[in-house]
Amino acid sequence: MTVFYIIVAILLFGLLILVHEFGHFITAKLSGVRVNEFALFMGPAIWKKQKGETLYALRCIPIGGYCAMEGEDGDSDDPRAFGRAKLWKKLIILVAGSFMNFVAGFLILLLLVAFTFSFIPSRQVAEIAPERPFAQHIQVGDSFYEIDGRRVYIQQDITLLLDRDTDGFHDITVIRNGEKVYLEDVPMQRDYVGEDGVARYGFTISAEEKTFGSVLSYSWNNCIDFVRMVPMSIGDLFNGRASVKDMSGPVGIVGVVVEQGVESETVGIGLSNVLYLFGFIAINLAVMNLLPIPALDGGRVVTLLLTTLIEKIIGRKLNPKYEAYINGTFMILLLALIALITFKDVFQLFQ
């Protein structure tokens, strides 16, 4: 089964890359920008076909992919070059890849919730174990809204956010009788950690009836929760809660996929767990690509806006080669970081 889940992981990675690059491709085509090549993966081509002005290729190294537009990283005399398109068209093309990844992640979660959930987990307290100190503050029927200033989007957020604070006292906002109630310094120490690795705090959460509205709402909230995970994780890297050792690249993710699949009771449950993980990855890719870092789509958006502003101030066009130098430098640094993380993942895999 290990080989089966490795193949599934590679196929899903390829699908996410294809969806991302298709976002750039289709918006470029609709905007009248010339696309020279649309490729899945990197390295030498194992299949390629010229159709019109665009070369379609499947390459041999199953990492990444690209949509190569005319004049994307330099000046071009072609009137249909990317650099000669209107600003709003360029912005749409740049963010379209992340948008498509977000849509893919949402659809994955929506299908999983619709077809594999027998009920919808809520955020409402159903029962409180006797003699718990927080029972003076939290009541049966309360719905968790915020914990320590962070929104509770889905049921899993409750224990996730409670576990982040080690002193056992939390500022909690609940929805009680339709109104927000702020509770300060609520004592909530964990009782124990279950076999599933989730902490237990002496209360249980109820479930909602599965309806079209509840499925849609839960799937959307799950997506927003995944979006929130990105800045939280980056913050953890800076405050010492996490380190570079905790980061994983494609090899590490494949290892997690295999573990999720093999340890599941049935193939169906294994595939559901793997798809949920890739829903998470799709949303993360969408957000990470929009970070204002050169070589990423978000960095290119920021550079494009700054360049446009500077050109309006000085009254002349800047040489595009400098932007290409910046993007190229950061791309090398990004690839070096990926290589370092991949080496770490391979080393841990053999361990």
C-alpha positions in Angstrom: 0.0 0.0 0.0 3.0 2.3 0.5 3.6 2.5 -3.3 -0.1 3.2 -3.8 -0.1 6.2 -1.5 3.2 7.5 -3.0 1.6 7.5 -6.4 -1.6 9.1 -5.0 0.6 11.9 -3.4 2.5 12.5 -6.7 -0.8 12.7 -8.7 -2.4 15.1 -6.2 0.8 17.3 -6.1 0.7 17.3 -9.9 -3.0 18.3 -9.8 -2.4 21.2 -7.5 0.4 22.5 -9.6 -1.7 22.0 -12.8 -4.6 23.9 -11.2 -2.3 26.8 -10.1 -0.6 27.2 -13.5 -3.9 26.8 -15.3 -5.1 29.9 -13.3 -2.2 31.9 -14.8 -2.7 30.3 -18.2 -6.4 30.9 -18.7 -6.4 34.5 -17.4 -3.4 35.3 -19.6 -5.2 33.9 -22.6 -8.4 35.7 -21.8 -6.4 38.9 -21.3 -4.7 38.6 -24.7 -1.3 37.9 -23.3 0.9 35.5 -25.4 1.7 32.2 -23.6 4.8 30.6 -25.0 4.7 27.4 -22.9 2.5 25.7 -20.4 4.4 22.9 -18.6 3.7 20.5 -15.8 6.8 19.6 -13.8 10.4 20.6 -14.5 13.4 19.3 -16.4 13.6 17.7 -19.9 10.3 17.2 -21.7 9.0 13.6 -21.9 6.0 14.8 -23.9 5.3 18.0 -25.8 2.9 19.4 -28.4 2.8 22.7 -30.1 -0.8 24.0 -30.5 -1.0 27.5 -32.0 1.4 29.8 -30.3 1.7 27.7 -27.1 3.9 24.7 -26.4 2.2 22.2 -24.0 4.7 20.0 -22.2 5.0 17.2 -19.5 8.5 17.2 -18.0 10.3 14.5 -16.2 11.1 15.9 -12.7 7.8 15.8 -10.7 8.3 19.1 -9.0 6.7 22.4 -9.9 5.5 23.6 -13.3 5.2 26.9 -15.1 3.2 29.1 -17.5 5.8 31.0 -19.6 4.4 34.2 -20.9 6.0 36.5 -23.5 7.9 39.3 -21.8 7.3 38.0 -18.3 10.8 38.5 -17.0 12.1 41.1 -19.4 11.3 43.6 -22.1 9.6 42.4 -25.3 8.6 44.2 -28.5 5.6 41.9 -28.8 2.4 44.0 -28.3 0.9 41.0 -26.6 3.7 40.7 -24.1 2.9 40.4 -20.4 4.8 43.6 -19.6 2.7 45.6 -22.1 -0.7 44.5 -20.7 -2.7 46.9 -18.6 -2.0 46.9 -14.9 -5.3 45.4 -13.8 -4.9 42.5 -16.3 -1.4 41.8 -14.9 -2.7 41.8 -11.4 -5.5 39.3 -12.2 -3.0 37.0 -14.0 -0.6 37.0 -11.1 -3.2 36.2 -8.4 -5.2 33.7 -10.5 -2.9 30.8 -9.6 -3.5 31.2 -5.9 -7.2 31.8 -6.4 -7.5 28.5 -8.3 -5.6 26.7 -5.5 -8.0 28.1 -3.0 -11.0 27.0 -5.1 -9.5 23.5 -5.4 -9.0 23.3 -1.6 -12.5 24.5 -0.9 -14.0 21.9 -3.4 -11.9 19.1 -1.8 -13.2 20.0 1.6 -16.8 20.5 0.4 -16.8 17.0 -1.2 -15.3 15.4 1.8 -17.8 17.0 4.2 -20.7 16.2 1.9 -19.9 12.6 1.3 -18.0 11.3 4.3 -19.4 13.2 7.3 -22.5 11.7 9.0 -23.0 14.9 11.0 -21.4 18.4 11.2 -19.2 19.1 14.3 -20.3 22.3 16.1 -18.6 24.6 18.6 -21.4 24.3 21.2 -20.8 22.8 24.6 -23.0 19.7 25.1 -21.8 18.4 28.5 -19.4 19.5 31.2 -17.7 16.9 33.5 -18.5 17.4 37.2 -16.3 19.6 39.5 -14.5 21.4 36.7 -13.2 24.8 37.7 -14.3 26.4 34.4 -17.9 25.3 35.0 -18.4 28.6 36.9 -17.7 30.5 33.7 -18.8 28.2 30.8 -22.3 26.8 30.5 -23.9 24.0 28.6 -25.2 25.5 25.3 -22.4 28.1 25.0 -20.7 28.2 21.6 -17.0 29.0 21.5 -16.4 32.2 19.5 -12.9 33.3 20.4 -10.1 31.9 22.6 -7.3 34.3 23.6 -8.2 36.7 20.8 -8.3 34.1 18.1 -11.5 33.1 16.3 -12.8 29.6 16.7 -13.9 28.6 13.1 -14.4 24.8 13.6 -14.5 22.4 16.5 -10.8 21.4 16.2 -9.8 25.0 16.9 -11.0 24.7 20.5 -8.4 22.2 21.6 -5.8 23.7 19.2 -6.1 27.2 20.7 -6.4 25.9 24.3 -3.2 23.9 23.8 -1.2 27.0 22.7 -1.3 28.6 26.2 0.7 26.7 28.8 -0.5 28.5 32.0 -4.0 27.1 31.8 -5.9 30.4 32.0 -7.7 31.7 28.9 -9.7 34.7 27.8 -12.7 33.2 26.1 -15.7 34.7 24.2 -18.8 32.5 23.8 -22.1 32.9 22.1 -24.8 32.6 24.8 -28.5 33.1 24.0 -27.5 34.8 20.8 -25.1 37.3 22.4 -21.4 37.5 22.8 -20.2 37.0 26.4 -16.6 37.7 27.3 -15.0 35.5 30.0 -11.7 36.5 31.4 -9.0 34.2 32.9 -11.1 31.0 32.6 -9.1 28.1 34.3 -9.0 25.3 31.7 -6.3 22.7 32.4 -6.3 19.6 30.2 -7.4 16.4 31.9 -5.4 14.1 29.6 -4.3 13.5 26.0 -6.3 10.8 24.2 -4.8 8.1 21.9 -5.6 10.3 19.0 -3.2 12.9 20.3 -6.0 15.4 21.1 -6.2 16.9 24.6 -9.3 16.5 26.7 -10.5 19.4 28.8 -13.5 17.9 30.6 -16.3 18.9 28.2 -17.9 17.6 25.1 -19.1 19.4 22.0 -22.4 18.7 20.3 -23.0 18.1 16.6 -25.3 19.8 14.1 -27.7 18.2 11.6 -26.2 17.7 8.2 -27.9 20.1 5.8 -26.8 21.8 2.6 -26.3 25.0 4.6 -24.3 23.4 7.4 -22.1 21.5 4.9 -21.4 24.7 3.0 -20.8 26.7 6.1 -18.5 24.1 7.8 -16.4 23.7 4.5 -16.0 27.4 4.2 -15.0 27.9 7.9 -12.5 25.0 7.5 -10.9 26.9 4.5 -10.7 30.1 6.5 -9.2 28.2 9.4 -6.5 26.8 7.1 -5.8 30.3 5.8 -5.3 31.5 9.4 -2.8 28.6 10.0 -0.2 30.3 7.6 0.4 33.5 9.6 0.2 31.5 12.9 2.8 29.1 11.6 5.1 31.9 10.5 4.6 33.6 13.8 5.6 30.4 15.6 8.9 30.3 13.6 9.8 33.7 14.9 8.7 33.3 18.5 10.4 29.9 18.9 7.3 27.8 19.2 8.4 26.0 16.0 11.7 25.8 14.1 13.0 25.0 10.6 13.2 21.4 11.7 9.4 21.3 11.8 9.1 22.4 8.1 8.5 19.8 5.4 9.0 19.8 1.7 7.5 17.5 -0.9 9.4 14.4 0.4 8.3 15.0 3.9 4.7 15.6 2.8 4.7 12.3 0.8 5.9 10.6 4.0 3.0 12.0 6.0 0.6 11.0 3.2 1.9 7.4 3.3 1.6 7.4 7.1 -2.0 8.7 6.9 -3.0 6.2 4.3 -1.3 3.1 5.7 -2.4 3.6 9.3 -6.1 4.0 8.3 -8.5 1.2 8.9 -9.6 1.0 5.2 -8.5 2.3 1.9 -11.6 4.6 1.8 -10.7 6.2 5.1 -7.1 6.4 4.0 -8.0 8.3 0.8 -10.3 10.6 2.8 -7.5 11.4 5.2 -5.1 12.0 2.3 -7.6 14.2 0.5 -8.2 16.3 3.6 -4.4 16.8 3.9 -4.3 18.0 0.3 -7.2 20.3 0.9 -5.0 21.8 3.6 -2.0 21.9 1.3 -4.0 23.6 -1.5 -5.1 26.4 0.8 -1.6 26.8 2.2 -0.2 27.1 -1.4 -2.8 29.7 -2.2 -1.8 31.9 0.8 2.0 31.2 0.7 2.1 32.2 -3.0 0.6 35.6 -2.1 3.2 36.4 0.5 5.1 39.6 -0.5 8.4 37.7 -1.2 10.1 38.2 -4.6 9.9 35.2 -6.9 6.4 34.4 -5.4 3.3 35.7 -7.0 2.6 38.0 -4.0 6.1 39.5 -4.3 5.6 40.1 -8.0 2.3 41.9 -7.3 4.1 44.2 -4.8 7.0 44.8 -7.2 4.5 45.5 -10.0 2.6 48.1 -7.9 5.8 49.7 -6.7 7.3 49.9 -10.2 4.1 51.4 -11.6 4.1 54.0 -8.8 7.8 54.9 -9.3 7.4 55.1 -13.1 4.5 57.6 -12.6 6.7 59.7 -10.3 9.8 59.8 -12.4 7.9 59.9 -15.7 9.8 57.2 -17.4 9.8 53.4 -17.6 12.2 51.4 -15.4 14.5 48.8 -16.9 12.7 45.4 -16.4 16.0 43.5 -16.1 16.4 44.7 -12.5 13.1 43.1 -11.5 14.3 40.0 -13.2 17.5 40.1 -11.2 15.6 40.4 -7.9 13.2 37.6 -8.8 16.0 35.4 -10.0 18.1 35.9 -6.8 15.2 35.1 -4.5 14.2 32.1 -6.7 17.7 30.7 -6.2 17.4 31.3 -2.4 14.0 29.7 -2.4 15.2 26.6 -4.3 18.2 26.4 -1.9 15.7 26.4 1.1 13.6 23.7 -0.7 16.8 21.6 -1.3 17.8 22.0 2.4 14.4 20.9 3.6 14.2 18.0 1.1 17.7 16.8 2.3 16.4 17.0 5.9 13.2 15.1 5.0 15.2 12.3 3.2 17.5 12.0 6.1 14.6 11.6 8.6 12.9 9.2 6.2 15.9 6.9 6.3 16.1 7.3 10.1 
